[in-house]
């Protein structure tokens, strides 16, 4: 290395590169640390769908309710993705993100099936309301901490070797 290096200029260059990257990670943490407040609308839509699906309705109305449920969740996802200023490259997603997504799907479906079976077995009046409340409560109880755990290593992802 015959080229002299100015230490102050190198430090300034490093800070110029590092600061925007840190802002991206700060934004990610801000989005995932909002806690249960960000998950309340999703839990409310889930509760309404489960409560309606347990009623004695004609089969066509259950398909309409399912379509409305999926449509509302899709609209909420589109709105959230437009609101977020961060576009995380797919290679930045760690195994934790995929693990939380898979486990959440299994636990969500399992809680719905299990509570449905328990409500039928116990012959609870207004069982769909009980089922909806338990499932939405479990969703709120486990989703926010799991997402914080999944996105926690993002800040250190680029620095690992």
C-alpha positions as CSV (number, residue, x, y, z in Angstrom):
1,X,0.0,0.0,0.0
2,X,1.8,3.0,-1.2
3,X,-1.2,5.3,-1.1
4,X,-1.4,7.4,2.1
5,X,-4.7,7.2,4.0
6,X,-6.2,10.1,5.8
7,X,-7.7,8.7,9.0
8,X,-10.2,11.5,9.5
9,X,-11.5,11.1,5.9
10,X,-11.7,7.3,6.2
11,X,-13.7,7.8,9.5
12,X,-16.1,10.3,7.8
13,X,-16.6,7.9,4.9
14,X,-17.4,5.1,7.2
15,X,-19.9,7.2,9.1
16,X,-21.5,8.3,5.9
17,X,-22.0,4.7,4.9
18,X,-23.0,3.4,8.4
19,X,-25.5,6.0,9.4
20,X,-28.1,5.2,6.6
21,X,-27.8,1.5,7.4
22,X,-28.4,2.2,11.1
23,X,-31.5,4.2,10.2
24,X,-32.8,1.3,8.2
25,X,-32.3,-1.0,11.3
26,X,-33.9,1.7,13.6
27,X,-36.9,1.8,11.3
28,X,-37.2,-2.0,11.4
29,X,-37.0,-2.0,15.1
30,X,-39.5,0.8,15.4
31,X,-42.0,-1.2,13.2
32,X,-41.6,-4.4,15.1
33,X,-41.5,-2.9,18.6
34,X,-44.9,-1.3,18.4
35,X,-46.2,-4.1,20.5
36,X,-49.7,-5.3,20.6
37,X,-51.1,-2.0,19.2
38,X,-50.1,-3.0,15.7
39,X,-51.7,-6.4,16.0
40,X,-55.0,-5.4,17.5
41,X,-56.7,-4.8,14.1
42,X,-55.6,-8.2,12.9
43,X,-56.9,-9.8,16.1
44,X,-60.2,-8.0,15.8
45,X,-60.7,-9.2,12.2
46,X,-59.8,-12.7,13.3
47,X,-62.2,-12.5,16.2
48,X,-65.1,-11.3,13.9
49,X,-64.4,-14.0,11.4
50,X,-64.3,-16.8,14.0
51,X,-67.4,-15.5,15.7
52,X,-69.3,-15.4,12.5
53,X,-68.1,-18.8,11.2
54,X,-69.5,-20.5,14.3
55,X,-73.0,-19.2,13.7
56,X,-75.7,-21.3,12.0
57,X,-75.6,-19.7,8.7
58,X,-76.1,-21.0,5.1
59,X,-73.0,-22.4,3.5
60,X,-72.8,-19.6,0.9
61,X,-72.5,-17.0,3.7
62,X,-69.5,-18.8,5.2
63,X,-67.7,-18.5,1.8
64,X,-68.6,-14.8,1.8
65,X,-67.3,-14.3,5.3
66,X,-64.0,-16.1,4.3
67,X,-63.6,-14.0,1.2
68,X,-64.2,-10.8,3.3
69,X,-61.7,-12.0,5.9
70,X,-59.0,-12.7,3.4
71,X,-59.8,-9.4,1.6
72,X,-59.6,-7.3,4.8
73,X,-56.3,-9.0,5.8
74,X,-54.9,-8.4,2.3
75,X,-56.0,-4.7,2.4
76,X,-54.4,-4.3,5.8
77,X,-51.2,-5.9,4.5
78,X,-51.1,-3.6,1.4
79,X,-51.7,-0.6,3.6
80,X,-49.0,-1.6,6.1
81,X,-46.5,-2.2,3.2
82,X,-47.2,1.2,1.7
83,X,-46.9,3.0,5.1
84,X,-43.5,1.5,5.8
85,X,-40.6,3.4,4.3
86,X,-38.3,0.4,4.7
87,X,-37.9,-2.1,1.8
88,X,-35.9,-4.9,3.2
89,X,-34.1,-7.1,0.7
90,X,-35.1,-10.7,0.8
91,X,-31.6,-11.8,1.6
92,X,-31.9,-9.9,4.9
93,X,-34.6,-12.1,6.2
94,X,-33.0,-14.6,8.6
95,X,-34.2,-18.1,9.4
96,X,-35.9,-16.7,12.5
97,X,-38.4,-14.7,10.3
98,X,-39.4,-17.8,8.3
99,X,-39.5,-19.9,11.5
100,X,-41.9,-17.5,13.2
101,X,-44.1,-17.3,10.1
102,X,-44.3,-21.1,9.9
103,X,-44.8,-21.7,13.7
104,X,-47.4,-18.9,13.8
105,X,-49.4,-20.6,11.1
106,X,-49.3,-24.0,12.8
107,X,-50.1,-22.5,16.2
108,X,-52.9,-20.3,14.8
109,X,-54.5,-23.2,12.9
110,X,-53.9,-25.6,15.8
111,X,-55.6,-23.2,18.3
112,X,-58.6,-22.8,16.1
113,X,-59.0,-26.6,15.6
114,X,-58.4,-27.3,19.3
115,X,-60.7,-24.7,20.6
116,X,-63.4,-25.8,18.1
117,X,-63.1,-29.3,19.4
118,X,-63.2,-28.2,23.0
119,X,-66.2,-26.0,22.5
120,X,-68.1,-28.8,20.8
121,X,-67.1,-31.3,23.5
122,X,-68.1,-29.0,26.3
123,X,-71.3,-27.9,24.5
124,X,-70.7,-24.3,25.5
125,X,-73.4,-21.9,24.6
126,X,-72.2,-19.3,22.2
127,X,-69.2,-21.4,21.6
128,X,-68.0,-19.4,18.6
129,X,-67.6,-16.3,20.8
130,X,-65.5,-18.3,23.3
131,X,-63.4,-19.8,20.5
132,X,-62.9,-16.4,18.8
133,X,-61.8,-14.8,22.1
134,X,-59.4,-17.6,23.0
135,X,-57.8,-17.7,19.5
136,X,-57.5,-13.9,19.2
137,X,-56.1,-13.7,22.8
138,X,-53.4,-16.3,22.0
139,X,-52.6,-14.5,18.8
140,X,-52.0,-11.2,20.7
141,X,-50.1,-13.0,23.5
142,X,-47.5,-14.7,21.2
143,X,-47.3,-12.7,18.0
144,X,-45.6,-9.4,19.2
145,X,-42.9,-11.1,21.2
146,X,-42.2,-13.6,18.4
147,X,-41.8,-10.8,15.8
148,X,-39.5,-8.9,18.1
149,X,-37.4,-12.1,18.5
150,X,-37.4,-12.7,14.7
151,X,-36.3,-9.2,13.8
152,X,-33.8,-8.7,16.7
153,X,-30.7,-10.0,14.8
154,X,-31.3,-7.8,11.8
155,X,-29.0,-5.0,13.0
156,X,-26.1,-7.5,13.4
157,X,-26.8,-9.5,10.3
158,X,-24.5,-7.5,8.0
159,X,-21.6,-7.5,10.5
160,X,-21.4,-11.3,11.0
161,X,-18.6,-13.1,9.3
